[in-house]
């Protein structure tokens, strides 16, 4: 990296942006996808009268949904604490 | 008296820029939701308008930083700000006319740089700041969003791939209400503040607010929030059509991944003080969500046109800002120049809108594009 590029571009802030974006962007999508899987499978298992499987998928769905909601709340907190 | 007139003109022009900013950037917030039919178009823009309005009140960390680190603060005058605003408005309208998404922030910075160059010369422009705070982030923003949205959609398909499409689509459509809402809120927080900062700076320059007591008056907050919300509600439907249907044909999972990745990148950049353009981020996210599924799913020609508009934004807004500053100075240093330019702008706006609306809207407010 040239000294000029090092001075002009704030590489530290950029690395933080990339890392945080990857973790939150991919993370929220993954957990929301788990929520969809959990809720869909829960409905199927309950219909098939398989209570154990239904409970497991309900738990997966709830965890996925809870993490997604936590992500949204964290996003709003970030907005309100903008410096 | 002359100073009062210039102040009024700058305030009105800043609010007009704010309106075009909302109008132009509606697409960033609603395109994915409309494309996947997560929301009817009119519902999507109404929600975006309300959340943009609310977002403007969430944080008052004033964006008086428009131009900070890019032009010498002592060289900024009411007239250079006025000319810069006209440059930004003109470029926003030109890109809307051709249905191309482009950054309103870059247009504003370009306009102010152009007018400052003519007014004060090259010594008043900090080219290192321009490169580090505007040009490099413009290259990075779409790439980061592209990668995040691409990885997100690959993960999503891997997780939900064996489910029935109906429930998956319904689920991600529901999720888009949250991701789209976050985008709208963050847009209101970021973009309405630019106008608040500009108006407040004009009030300081005029002497209405003491420089050592810098604060944003309530009427500035309310009028800026209202202006960006109104612009968002009216909606730049031509740009919405480009982003919603012409870049890729999105399914609900792609729409959720693109808007979720967009919100994540924008909020992360805001949190770490590395501001990125909402427009660049969302378009990068849409491209990433499309390309990760299949490279040929992306209409690269349209993406190329958008990239050209991004490259041209800074120099074109700067050129217009420079020309407008030159025209105002022909009439001296008083209010005559800004009055003449404002009159010309209003006449041009009337012609553009009449012509465009005579051609009809490409997206109906109640149906899909």
Contacts between the chains, C-beta under 8 A, distances in Angstrom:
chain1	res1	chain2	res2	distance
A	7	B	128	7.4
A	8	B	128	5.4
A	8	B	131	5.4
A	8	B	132	3.9
A	8	B	136	7.0
A	9	B	132	5.5
A	9	B	136	5.2
A	10	B	132	7.1
A	10	B	274	6.3
A	13	B	272	4.8
A	13	B	273	6.0
A	13	B	274	4.2
A	14	B	140	6.7
A	14	B	274	5.9
A	16	B	268	7.4
A	16	B	272	4.5
A	16	B	274	7.7
A	17	B	144	6.9
A	17	B	265	7.2
A	17	B	268	4.9
A	17	B	269	4.9
A	17	B	272	5.2
A	17	B	274	5.1
A	17	B	276	7.5
A	18	B	144	5.6
A	20	B	264	7.5
A	20	B	268	3.8
A	20	B	271	7.1
A	20	B	272	7.0
A	21	B	144	5.7
A	21	B	145	7.7
A	21	B	148	5.1
A	21	B	261	7.3
A	21	B	264	5.0
A	21	B	265	4.4
A	21	B	268	4.6
A	21	B	269	7.7
A	22	B	147	7.5
A	22	B	148	5.8
A	22	B	151	7.1
A	24	B	264	4.2
A	24	B	267	7.6
A	24	B	268	6.6
A	25	B	148	3.9
A	25	B	149	7.2
A	25	B	151	7.9
A	25	B	152	5.6
A	25	B	260	6.0
A	25	B	261	4.1
A	25	B	263	7.9
A	25	B	264	3.5
A	25	B	265	6.6
A	26	B	148	6.3
A	26	B	151	5.0
A	26	B	152	4.8
A	26	B	155	6.0
A	26	B	261	7.9
A	28	B	260	5.5
A	28	B	264	6.9
A	29	B	152	3.9
A	29	B	153	7.5
A	29	B	155	6.1
A	29	B	156	5.3
A	29	B	256	6.8
A	29	B	257	5.4
A	29	B	260	5.4
A	29	B	261	7.6
A	30	B	152	7.6
A	30	B	155	5.1
A	30	B	156	7.4
A	30	B	159	6.7
A	32	B	171	7.7
A	32	B	172	7.8
A	32	B	175	5.2
A	32	B	256	7.1
A	32	B	260	7.7
A	33	B	155	7.0
A	33	B	156	4.7
A	33	B	159	4.0
A	33	B	160	5.2
A	33	B	253	8.0
A	34	B	159	6.4
A	35	B	171	7.3
A	36	B	159	8.0
A	36	B	160	5.7
A	36	B	163	7.2
A	36	B	167	7.0
A	36	B	168	6.1
A	36	B	171	3.7
A	36	B	172	7.1
A	37	B	159	6.0
A	37	B	160	5.9
A	37	B	163	6.4
A	39	B	167	7.8
A	39	B	171	7.2
A	40	B	163	5.3
A	40	B	164	7.3
A	40	B	167	4.5
A	40	B	168	7.5
A	40	B	171	7.4
A	41	B	163	7.9
A	43	B	167	8.0
A	68	B	175	7.4
A	68	B	178	7.5
A	72	B	178	5.5
A	72	B	182	6.5
A	75	B	182	5.3
A	75	B	186	7.8
A	75	B	263	6.5
A	75	B	267	5.3
A	76	B	182	7.7
A	76	B	185	7.2
A	78	B	267	5.1
A	78	B	270	7.0
A	78	B	271	5.0
A	79	B	55	7.4
A	79	B	58	5.4
A	79	B	59	6.3
A	79	B	185	6.3
A	79	B	186	6.1
A	79	B	189	5.3
A	79	B	267	6.9
A	79	B	270	7.5
A	80	B	58	5.5
A	80	B	59	6.0
A	81	B	59	7.8
A	82	B	59	4.4
A	82	B	61	5.0
A	82	B	189	6.7
A	82	B	270	5.8
A	82	B	271	7.4
A	83	B	61	5.8
A	83	B	273	7.4
